[in-house]
Amino acid sequence: MCQPNGKPAHPISLSQWCRRNGVRFHSLRHGHASQLLNAGINIKSVSARLGHSSAAMTLNVYSHLMPGADEAAAAAIDKAIG
């Protein structure tokens, strides 16, 4: 969220917007992480953006969003050595 001039909005403004629109602030964080993972961004980068202490913590919370990860890994290695 930003101001009309492109500068970042004050955090209180975002909190107020969430309240007015019935959105939990934490849902924005979860949505951001979900979109990054669905776009194929690696777990270490997502973990760093979220400020998690480790990528393992991020995986514990978001691994359900990567159901095809094992199949993708198998296809990649098959292509590399096949």
N, C-alpha and C positions, 0 to 999 in steps of 0.2 A: 504494500500500500504506500502510495506516495502523494505528495501535495501536487496541485496543478502545475507547479513550476518544475516538477521532477525530483525535488528534494525529498528525502525520506520523511514519512509522517512520524510524528511523535508517538511513542508506544501507547500513551494513554488514548490517543485518537483511535488506534486499532482496537484497543480494549472496548472503547465506547461503541465502535462500529459493531463489534461482535455482540455486545449486549442488545443493541437495537435490532439486530437481525437474527437473534436467537441462535447464534453460533458459539460453541464453546471454543475459547481461545486455543486450547490444547488440540482441538480437531484440526486447526490450521497447520500445526506442527506435524501431526500424524499424516495429514494429506500431502504435505511437502515431501516427507520421507517416502511415502507410497509412490508418488509421481516420479521421484528420482530413481527408485528401484525398478519401477515398471519401464523406465527409459533405458535401463541397463547400466546405470551408474554403479560402480563397484561399492561393495559394502563398507570398505574402509573409508571412502570419501563421504558416504552418507553418514557414517558414524561420527566422523570429524565435524560435519556440519551440524549435527544434532548435539554435539558436546558430550557424547557418551564416553565412558571411561575405556571402552574397548569395542572392537567390532563384534565380539561375542555377545555383548549386551544387545547390540542392535539386531543381530541375528535372532536372539531369543524373542524379541518383540515383533520383528517384521518378516521372519522366514516364511510365513504362510503366503506372502506375496510373491514368492519365487518358486511356484510348484514345478515349473519346467526347467529349472536350473540344472538338474542332473542329466536330463535328456540333452540339453544344449551342450553340456560338457562332454558327454559321450559322442555326440555328433562332431564336435570340434576335434577331438582326439582321433576319431575315425578318419576324418578328412586329412589330418596332419600325417598319419602313418599309413592310411589306406591307399 
